[in-house]
Every structure is written in C-alpha cells, then in structure tokens.
Amino acid sequence: MTDISAQRRHALAARRALSIATRRQASELACSRLARLSVFRRARHIGFYWPLASETDPRPLLAALRRVQRAYLPRVNDQRLDFMAIADDDFRARLSPLGVYEPCGTRARRVEALDLLILPLAAFDDHAHRIGLGGGYYDRTLAAYATGTGFRRPRLVGLAFEAQRVDRIDSRPWDIALDAVVSNARVYPRRKAGPIECD
C-alpha cells in the first residue's frame, strides 16, 4: 500500500519547484493538448477551476471555447460544489473563506448538469488515479456516482504538470475515478474509461 500523504507532499514539492515561466508554458501545453480531445470539443457545459498557488492553469482553455460552449466555476455550498456560469463580459468573483476565487451570482448548476469537469490535483499516476489536496470537495460532490444512485455523470479530466506524476496510486473507497489526466507531456486515459482520443 502506498502512502497517500507522502505522495501528495512529494508531488506538490515537485510542482512548487517549477519556475513561474515553466508552469506557464507547461499549463499552455497541457491546455492545448486537452483542447484537441473530442471530450472537450463535444462538451457544451464545461466545469473549470480557478488555479491556486502553483496549480496547472486551465484558463488558456477559455480561449478555445466555441460559441455553443459555456464555462462554469465551482462555488462551495455546504461542503460540496455548485457550478456558476461565467462569461468574459460579466465575470465577477469573490474570495471565499478558503482563499479561493469563487464566481458571484445566484444561478448555480449542480455537477450533473455538466458534460465535462476539469479537476485540479496534487498527484496522478499512469492510470489516471488522482490524489487531491485533501479537502474532499470534489469527492463529496461526485459521491453519488460511487453509490450507483446518481445521475448522468460528466466526463472527468484532471489537469496537471508531468512533474506531479507518481509511480502508482492505490485508490481508496471514496475516490472517484477520472476518465483521464492531461499533462504537458501526454494524455493518461483510465482503463475502460471510453474514448477520449483526438479526432
């Protein structure tokens, strides 16, 4: 059994060790790779995240959105995440008690209304297993999938730097499987996740 906490510390240290210029370039490469995937191009409602500290920055993907696509950002609601639509001409955000920028507004969508959800992560392995930062917000939000009582699920894609890849992650019972992780180096699909290839 691998030590999840040690893997998280190791991967976060590797991420922080990247220079700002390297992180910017690697974020752009990862976003360019993700934008070419059919799972991104076919999605209409896409959940993003606002990058914290040294996280991979998904914002270059906003420029790749087509007119029929809409972007959403998460907002914490009772230990779970709701998703608020954002638009370039009317984007207002507030700093949450957790130190995260959250969109203002009153019209929230639940996660099942999304076609694709792009997630941050601390570490990942070759089979698209993910270690988060430890807050559990995404796992709690997506827990209905694990129980089998849920709803149509969006495709789940992690965005990361290649430096965050570890040898192997042992999934825990509450972990939600990703369909893929996209890094600046390549796409790591989950086994049996279905097609996510470029067209």
HELIX and SHEET records of a PDB file:
HELIX    1   1 ILE A    4  ALA A   17  1                                  14    
HELIX    2   2 ILE A   20  ALA A   35  1                                  16    
HELIX    3   3 SER A   38  ARG A   41  1                                   4    
HELIX    4   4 ARG A   59  ALA A   64  5                                   6    
HELIX    5   5 ASP A   88  ASP A   90  5                                   3    
HELIX    6   6 VAL A  111  ALA A  113  5                                   3    
HELIX    7   7 TYR A  137  THR A  141  1                                   5    
HELIX    8   8 ALA A  143  THR A  147  1                                   5    
HELIX    9   9 GLU A  162  GLN A  164  5                                   3    
SHEET    1   A 8 ALA A 108  ARG A 109  0                                        
SHEET    2   A 8 ARG A  80  ILE A  86 -1                                        
SHEET    3   A 8 ARG A  70  ASN A  77 -1                                        
SHEET    4   A 8 HIS A  45  GLY A  47  1                                        
SHEET    5   A 8 LEU A 116  LEU A 119  1                                        
SHEET    6   A 8 ARG A 155  LEU A 159  1                                        
SHEET    7   A 8 ALA A 180  VAL A 182  1                                        
SHEET    8   A 8 VAL A 187  PRO A 189 -1                                        
SHEET    1   B 2 ALA A  93  LEU A  95  0                                        
SHEET    2   B 2 TYR A 101  PRO A 103 -1                                        
SHEET    1   C 2 ALA A 123  PHE A 124  0                                        
SHEET    2   C 2 ARG A 130  ILE A 131 -1                                        
END                                                                             
